[in-house]
């Protein structure tokens, strides 16, 4: 009678020791972010889309309109164009990121994560963090390449830091939006339909490509207050062209509001997806 009891007592602690300890949310989020960055570096198509396309767009538009803008406005077109190209590195990431998250949630990746001793919220935080690092790295690269064709920061170090601070806010907003889109869309076709067209329209109807006065007068008030126009004007101003305060405050308002609302929606949807999984 005593032997089985002693055996059970000795096996209890052993089983407790074999049980894996939960991983902290911060550590797990960091690991997930590293996974996102590694997948990005190993994806040739993602590298082409997020690096080659913005640079190609920069050089093509400079070749097509650079001389015309210089002759009509007396301005170096790259000072207007480069900030918008930097923004598109964040804006264009919403679609592929949302599709990647959608696939993970509905595949074995998400199921395996749920069986691990970690907070499932680490997946969402890691995805946002990894995409944020990728967007900022590409933004710095695009800015450096634009520098070789005439783009300059002329307002000092603080303005340059603020320039990338605005890019960071915009990148965070886009990353959180991608999570919301992935959690709300029933299939990838919906993601393409409801992301591709709005991002294209907002980019084209912005003051990044042309000045506000180039648009029809009846639509100018709308174009002036869109998040892409305000962000593009903020970056152009911080780099050295135009007023700073108004566009920066408008960009802060847009990014803070959209990020806050998207975070609340993503939190609720993500908890529901984790429970259903």
HELIX and SHEET records of a PDB file:
HELIX    1   1 UNK A    2  UNK A   18  1                                  17    
HELIX    2   2 UNK A   25  UNK A   42  1                                  18    
HELIX    3   3 UNK A   44  UNK A   47  1                                   4    
HELIX    4   4 UNK A   48  UNK A   52  3                                   5    
HELIX    5   5 UNK A   53  UNK A   73  1                                  21    
HELIX    6   6 UNK A   77  UNK A   91  1                                  15    
HELIX    7   7 UNK A   93  UNK A  105  1                                  13    
HELIX    8   8 UNK A  108  UNK A  115  1                                   8    
HELIX    9   9 UNK A  121  UNK A  147  1                                  27    
HELIX   10  10 UNK A  156  UNK A  184  1                                  29    
HELIX   11  11 UNK A  188  UNK A  204  1                                  17    
HELIX   12  12 UNK A  212  UNK A  214  5                                   3    
HELIX   13  13 UNK A  217  UNK A  225  1                                   9    
HELIX   14  14 UNK A  227  UNK A  239  1                                  13    
HELIX   15  15 UNK A  245  UNK A  276  1                                  32    
END                                                                             
